[in-house]
Amino acid sequence: MGNPSVLIFLWVERYTEIRQNFAQLYAAVDRTQHIKRAEIPIAYKSANTNAKSQSDLSYQSKENIYIAMLHHPLTLKAVLLILANAVVFTKHHQPLDGRIVGGSSTSIWHHSHQISLYHNGLIICGGSIVDTENNKTNGYFVVTAAHCVEPTEPQSYFIKYGITSLVELVPIVFIDYIIQHEKYNATTANYDIALIKLKVRLQFSEKVKPITLAESTPETGSLAIVTGWGTTSEGGVLPAPILQEVTVILVDKDVCRQQYAPYDKTDQMLCAGVPEGGKDACQGDSGGPLVVDGKLTGIVSWGIGCGQPKYPGVYCNVSWFRTWVIGKVQ
C-alpha cells in the first residue's frame, strides 16, 4: 500500500473523486443477487448496479443497504477515517494495492487503448478505443460490454482516457450515443458487446491509441493480458487507483463449457484463466480488454467469483463481432 501519510495526502487532494468512488463501492460491493440454479454466485464483472446477470432466481440482496448508506453524505473527516481503517485492514489482512486479481501495476503507455467508463460520475467499467479502419471515424468509438451501458441513455455516461491513475486530472469525454448488440441477452450474458460513440474525437498520441480487433480466435493455450481498475478480490472494497494487468491463458471452449455447466457458455464467448486460480479480472473490470498478440481478443464479461480454480473468466469473443463492429462504425 505504501506510506499511509502519502496515501492520505493523495486522497484528500482528490476529495471529490473519493466521494464518488466510495459511493460506487457502497452501491456495488457484494452484489449477491447474482445467483442461479446451483445458488453459486455468478456475476458480471461490472460495478454497474443496473446490469442484470445470469439468474433464474429472485434473491434478497444487500444492495439496498449500501444504497441507503449513500444518503448519508461523506464528510472529509469520514473519508479520512475510512482511509485510516483501510490502511489498518490492509496491514493485518490482505493487500489491496491492485485491482486485477493476481496482477500488478502497469502503465497506460503499455495499454494505450484502455479507457475508464463512468456512469453518473462513478467508475463502473473499462473499455477500449477501437481501430475503425476508417480515417473519418477513427478516434470516435470505444467498445465495451453491453451490460456496462444499462440503461443506454448517453447523457449519464462519460469516459476518461490516457490515464494510468484514476485520480489524474484529465478532461472527460461525453458520449453521443450507445449501440448495444441487437441480440444482447442480459439473462444469458450472450452478445455482451456495445459500442460507444464519443462526442469529440480523441487525439492519438503515444499513450492514446486504438487497438485492432482480432480476426480469429487464438489457439487454446495462448497467453493473454487483461487490464483494468477492478477489485483485487471478491468483495474487495478499497482498490488502488492504478491500472493493473495480469497474464492469463486461453482455455479450451469445450473444457470451459463443462466447467461452467449448467451455465450458458456459448461460442460467442471465450474463457481465460490459470488452472490453479488466483489470476483473473474482477468486479469493475467489465468491458475492459483481453489482448493477445496486440489485438483485442476478448471483452471482460462474467464469471463465478474472481480467480476461482476451475472457473476461468468469461469474455465476449471479439472475433465473432468484428464484422458487426466495423459495420457500425463506418
Buried (B, 14 or more C-beta within 10 A) or exposed (E): BEEBEEBBEBBEEBBEBBBBBBBBBBBBBBBBBBBBEEEEBBBBBBBBBBBBBBBEEEEEBEBEEBBEEEEEEBEEEEBBEBBEEBBEBBEEEEEBBBBBBBBEBBEBEEBBBBBBBBBEBBBBBBBBBBBBBEEEBBBBBBBBBBBBBBEBEBEBBBBBBBBBBBBEEEEEBEBEEBBBBEEBBBEBBBBBBBBBBBEEEBEBEEBBBBBBBBEEBBEBEBEBBBBBBBBBBBEBBBBBBBBBBBBBBBBBBEEBBEBBEEBBBBEBBBBBBBEEBBBBBBBBBBBBBBBBEEBBBBBBBBBBBBBBEBBBBBBBBBBBBBEBBBEBBE
